[in-house]
């Protein structure tokens, strides 16, 4: 049985990804910085506890990351898929008005957290000569948007890091890709719109399909990239945005 390790597992999108992998027959390692939220999530689901491992971990703390990955491998013997869902939007503002602390916090989670998870999972995948990693970019990391110098550039960095790592480890049997959602119905979207409202006019573009995504639609795209159906895909950034980038 294959094993998927998912960060940000208690979040709206993260929990949908957990559910998708579980229903597809995977063992699932749920990683989040809030143990209570993990406990609550699993308690609400009819999951076979033998196929679930809950790990409280701050993805920006290397010692915690190393410990969580080691525990996951000891428990399920391997990690076939890593999904780096953990991320924050922080506080939106014009660049000159944004605090350095806010900028650093966004990068610490979104960029450094993704780096640390990849860095410490890849050796296990190299040993197994196979593995798939899916990182989270964003349409905000593919073009410029008002108020998103921190969040948007952090996702730009994740997309770039994904492509570089894919180039380095393809010959090891490891595929590394990213997904870039647009608007997704979630608390993060609500937080973003509230923040935008405080700042004034922002670019609210629902794309050609004129609707926001359901979390399950993002989970489906993530699952595809990690599956054997995507066996010849690596270094790709897959926009899942309902046509936002068409305009």
C-alpha positions as CSV (number, residue, x, y, z in Angstrom):
1,X,0.0,0.0,0.0
2,X,1.3,3.4,-0.9
3,X,1.7,6.3,1.6
4,X,1.0,10.0,1.1
5,X,2.3,12.7,3.4
6,X,0.3,15.9,3.4
7,X,1.2,19.1,5.1
8,X,-1.4,21.7,6.1
9,X,-3.6,18.7,6.5
10,X,-6.3,20.3,8.7
11,X,-6.9,23.2,6.3
12,X,-9.8,23.4,3.9
13,X,-7.8,22.3,0.8
14,X,-5.4,20.1,2.9
15,X,-8.3,18.1,4.4
16,X,-9.8,17.5,0.9
17,X,-6.4,16.2,-0.3
18,X,-6.2,13.9,2.7
19,X,-9.7,12.6,1.9
20,X,-8.9,12.1,-1.7
21,X,-5.7,10.0,-1.0
22,X,-7.5,8.0,1.7
23,X,-10.4,7.1,-0.6
24,X,-7.9,6.1,-3.3
25,X,-6.5,3.5,-0.9
26,X,-3.4,5.2,0.4
27,X,-2.0,5.3,3.9
28,X,-2.1,9.0,4.9
29,X,0.3,11.0,7.1
30,X,-1.4,14.2,8.2
31,X,1.0,17.0,9.1
32,X,-0.1,20.2,10.7
33,X,1.1,22.6,13.3
34,X,-2.1,22.3,15.3
35,X,-2.6,18.8,16.9
36,X,-6.1,19.7,18.1
37,X,-7.3,20.4,14.6
38,X,-5.8,17.2,13.3
39,X,-7.6,15.2,16.1
40,X,-10.8,17.0,15.3
41,X,-10.5,16.3,11.6
42,X,-9.9,12.6,12.0
43,X,-12.6,12.3,14.6
44,X,-15.2,13.5,12.1
45,X,-14.2,11.0,9.5
46,X,-14.8,7.3,9.4
47,X,-11.1,6.5,8.7
48,X,-9.4,3.3,9.5
49,X,-6.9,4.4,12.1
50,X,-4.4,1.8,10.9
51,X,-4.1,3.9,7.7
52,X,-3.8,7.3,9.4
53,X,-0.9,8.9,11.2
54,X,-1.3,12.4,12.7
55,X,1.8,14.4,13.3
56,X,2.0,17.9,14.8
57,X,4.9,19.7,13.1
58,X,5.9,23.3,12.3
59,X,7.2,22.9,8.7
60,X,9.5,25.9,9.1
61,X,11.4,24.2,12.0
62,X,13.9,21.8,10.5
63,X,14.3,19.6,13.6
64,X,10.5,19.1,13.7
65,X,10.4,18.3,10.0
66,X,13.2,15.8,10.3
67,X,11.4,14.1,13.3
68,X,8.0,14.0,11.5
69,X,9.5,12.5,8.4
70,X,11.4,9.9,10.3
71,X,8.3,8.9,12.3
72,X,6.3,8.6,9.1
73,X,8.9,6.3,7.5
74,X,9.2,4.2,10.6
75,X,5.4,3.9,10.8
76,X,4.5,3.2,7.2
77,X,8.0,2.2,6.0
78,X,8.1,4.7,3.1
79,X,6.7,7.9,1.6
80,X,5.5,7.6,-1.9
81,X,3.9,11.0,-2.3
82,X,4.6,14.3,-0.5
83,X,2.0,17.1,-0.9
84,X,3.2,20.5,0.5
85,X,-0.1,22.2,1.1
86,X,0.9,24.2,4.2
87,X,0.9,27.9,3.4
88,X,-0.3,31.3,4.7
89,X,-1.4,34.5,2.9
90,X,-0.4,36.7,5.8
91,X,-1.5,40.3,5.5
92,X,-1.9,42.0,2.2
93,X,-0.7,45.5,1.6
94,X,1.2,47.7,-0.9
95,X,4.8,46.9,-0.8
96,X,6.0,50.1,0.9
97,X,3.3,49.7,3.5
98,X,4.0,46.0,4.3
99,X,5.9,45.1,7.4
100,X,9.2,43.2,7.1
101,X,7.9,40.8,9.8
102,X,4.8,39.9,7.7
103,X,7.0,39.4,4.6
104,X,9.4,37.2,6.5
105,X,6.6,35.1,8.1
106,X,5.0,34.4,4.7
107,X,8.3,33.3,3.2
108,X,9.2,31.2,6.3
109,X,6.1,29.0,5.9
110,X,5.5,29.1,2.1
111,X,9.0,28.9,0.8
112,X,11.3,27.6,3.6
113,X,8.6,25.1,4.8
114,X,8.3,23.7,1.4
115,X,12.1,23.6,1.0
116,X,12.6,21.8,4.3
117,X,10.0,19.1,3.6
118,X,11.4,18.4,0.2
119,X,15.0,18.4,1.4
120,X,14.3,15.9,4.1
121,X,11.9,13.6,2.1
122,X,14.0,13.4,-1.1
123,X,16.7,11.1,0.5
124,X,14.1,8.5,1.3
125,X,12.6,8.7,-2.2
126,X,16.1,8.5,-3.7
127,X,16.7,5.3,-1.8
128,X,13.4,3.9,-3.0
129,X,14.2,5.2,-6.6
130,X,10.7,6.5,-6.9
131,X,8.4,9.2,-5.5
132,X,6.3,12.2,-6.3
133,X,6.2,15.6,-4.7
134,X,3.4,18.2,-5.4
135,X,4.0,21.7,-4.2
136,X,1.5,24.6,-4.0
137,X,2.1,27.6,-6.2
138,X,-0.7,30.0,-7.0
139,X,-1.9,32.1,-9.9
140,X,-0.6,34.9,-7.6
141,X,2.9,33.4,-8.4
142,X,2.3,33.6,-12.2
143,X,1.4,37.2,-12.7
144,X,1.3,40.4,-10.7
145,X,-1.6,41.3,-8.5
146,X,-2.1,44.4,-6.3
147,X,-1.2,43.9,-2.6
148,X,0.5,40.5,-3.1
149,X,4.2,41.4,-3.3
150,X,4.8,39.0,-0.4
151,X,2.4,36.2,-1.0
152,X,2.6,36.3,-4.8
153,X,6.4,36.3,-4.8
154,X,6.6,33.5,-2.3
155,X,4.5,31.3,-4.7
156,X,6.7,32.4,-7.6
157,X,9.6,31.1,-5.5
158,X,7.9,27.8,-4.9
159,X,7.2,27.3,-8.6
160,X,10.8,28.1,-9.4
161,X,12.1,25.8,-6.7
162,X,9.8,23.0,-8.0
163,X,11.3,23.2,-11.5
164,X,14.9,23.3,-10.3
165,X,14.4,20.3,-8.0
166,X,12.6,18.4,-10.8
167,X,15.6,18.9,-13.0
168,X,17.9,17.6,-10.3
169,X,16.1,14.5,-9.3
170,X,14.3,13.2,-12.4
171,X,17.0,10.6,-13.0
172,X,16.4,9.3,-9.5
173,X,12.8,8.4,-10.3
174,X,11.4,11.3,-8.4
175,X,8.8,13.5,-10.1
176,X,8.3,17.0,-8.7
177,X,5.4,19.3,-9.8
178,X,3.3,22.1,-8.6
179,X,-0.3,23.1,-8.8
180,X,-1.4,26.8,-8.9
181,X,-5.0,27.3,-7.8
182,X,-7.0,30.5,-8.4
183,X,-9.8,31.4,-6.2
184,X,-10.9,28.4,-4.0
185,X,-13.9,28.5,-1.6
186,X,-12.1,28.5,1.7
187,X,-11.4,30.5,4.8
188,X,-8.2,31.8,3.2
189,X,-10.3,33.3,0.3
190,X,-12.6,34.9,2.9
191,X,-9.6,36.4,4.7
192,X,-8.2,37.6,1.4
193,X,-11.4,39.4,0.4
194,X,-11.8,41.0,3.8
195,X,-8.2,42.2,3.6
196,X,-8.7,43.5,0.1
197,X,-11.8,45.3,1.2
198,X,-9.8,47.2,3.8
199,X,-7.3,48.3,1.1
200,X,-9.6,49.4,-1.7
201,X,-9.8,48.2,-5.3
202,X,-8.2,44.8,-6.1
203,X,-8.1,42.5,-9.1
204,X,-11.0,40.1,-8.4
205,X,-11.0,37.9,-11.5
206,X,-13.1,34.7,-11.5
207,X,-11.9,33.6,-14.9
208,X,-13.7,32.3,-17.9
209,X,-15.7,29.8,-15.9
210,X,-17.0,32.6,-13.6
211,X,-16.9,30.6,-10.4
212,X,-14.5,29.7,-7.6
213,X,-13.1,26.2,-7.3
214,X,-14.3,23.6,-4.8
215,X,-11.5,22.3,-2.6
216,X,-12.2,18.8,-4.0
217,X,-11.3,20.1,-7.5
218,X,-7.9,21.1,-6.3
219,X,-7.5,17.7,-4.6
220,X,-8.3,15.9,-7.8
221,X,-5.6,17.8,-9.7
222,X,-3.1,17.1,-6.9
223,X,-3.9,13.4,-6.9
224,X,-3.5,13.3,-10.7
225,X,0.0,14.7,-10.5
226,X,1.0,12.2,-7.9
227,X,-0.5,9.2,-9.7
228,X,0.8,6.8,-12.3
229,X,-1.4,8.6,-14.9
230,X,1.1,11.4,-14.7
231,X,4.2,9.1,-14.8
232,X,5.9,11.2,-17.5
233,X,5.1,14.6,-16.0
234,X,7.7,16.5,-14.0
235,X,8.8,20.1,-13.5
236,X,5.3,21.2,-14.5
237,X,3.2,23.9,-12.9
238,X,-0.5,23.1,-13.4
239,X,-2.8,26.0,-13.2
240,X,-6.2,25.0,-11.7
241,X,-7.9,28.4,-12.0
242,X,-11.0,28.2,-14.2
243,X,-9.5,30.4,-16.9
244,X,-8.3,33.3,-14.7
245,X,-5.1,33.5,-16.7
246,X,-7.0,33.9,-20.0
247,X,-7.7,37.6,-19.2
